[in-house]
Amino acid sequence: MQIPKIRLTFAVIVILVAASMRLSFAPDGVIKISRLHTDAIQTCSTAAAKFPDYSWGNTEIFIYRGCMTEHRKQE
């Protein structure tokens, strides 16, 4: 029985994505983030949510990035 090329290609893509996601975590499997950083993410996400992408274009991401810069945090 032959496996169709589409299924084989899909399986390879799934394996590669899963492997790359596994490598993105810390060695102990836990991503550590400070309380100040989580507060900044929440505040900036709330501010940016007022400008949905479908109606305001790029405004949402610009608001978020500006807010994170004000908090002196990376995106």
Secondary structure, DSSP 8 states (H G I E B T S, - for coil): ----HHHHHHHHHHHHHHHHHHHTS-TTS-----HHHHHHHHHHHHHHTTS-HHHHTTHHHHHHHHHHHHTT---
